Amino acid sequence: MSFVRGSSGPPRGLTGLPRPVAAVVGGGGVYGATQVGVGYALEQHGFVPDLIVGTSVGAFNGAVAAAHPGSAARSLALTWTGLRRREVFPFGLRTFRAGLFADAGLRRLIRRAGLPGRVEDLPVPFVAVATDLATGEQVLLDHGDLESALLASAAIPGVLPPVEWDGRTLIDGGAVAHAPVLAAREAGAASVVVLVTGREALPLRTTALPRRAEAVAARAGLLMMHQQIERDLREVAREIPTVVLPTGVVAWPALWDFSHSRRLIDAALVSASRFLDELVVTGPGLYRREPVAAVPGEAGEAGARSGVSR
């Protein structure tokens, strides 16, 4: 990476990232509200990506950002702070054997967003990531019906019904690409800015081993998702700058609870803004801030380290 002659060194923030730069928007269910706060911070720092790649809830947030480059955060905040569980996961409306819920609520949410009908009509190039239920392959949806692409990317296995797409049965992209940085690299990104949420995106903490069956299963799921995210981030970071934006959240709500959206948005805005103010990218590597302590019940970082993790 080269710098302008006479400059004092690499530029701060995201301005020096090699182009094309992709915004990678990961999965996370209700935790997707943090992506709105990070989006505010990116907009305030004048960042507009050349490409957006999203998985699951990140596909929805990413599609809205692709439809309104540089100005999507406010409308997304209004959506998220007004959202309730019954709108997305309506108990009592089960109509599919393949899922606990029908996808009618999610369809309404997508239609209210005022998006174009086709993926290729978005102003910023966009890719929704899904998983082929038969083969386990990552499927990149970069053209065709946008609503179907978003439904496929967000089809949580066993919760929402799979989507048929060109003869393939597709489910949530998070099954193989919770943070779809590999898809961004495949799409030609020369650098990536990653918005990933939830406990699985943070360094694992050593805790007392769980004893109850449901706690053991939850811990195993956390381990698998964390390992997938770390593997993919480190693989891509060996080749291109990989910036992971912090959320500032240490107290995560229940997976079905949308009532904390404002808290998550505010925490992510503050944390991501501070990180961007301090960020210096000097070449390929993994750039992120890692919490080193947690205060139960607080949405913030008790301590942090920013820089390159190799």
Beta strands, then each sheet from edge to edge (+ up, - down):
strand 1: 21-25
strand 2: 51-55
strand 3: 126-132
strand 4: 138-141
strand 5: 163-165
strand 6: 168-172
strand 7: 191-195
strand 8: 241-244
strand 9: 285-291
strand 10: 304-309
sheet 1: 4+ 3- 2- 1- 7- 8- 9- 10+
sheet 2: 4+ 3- 6+ 5-
end
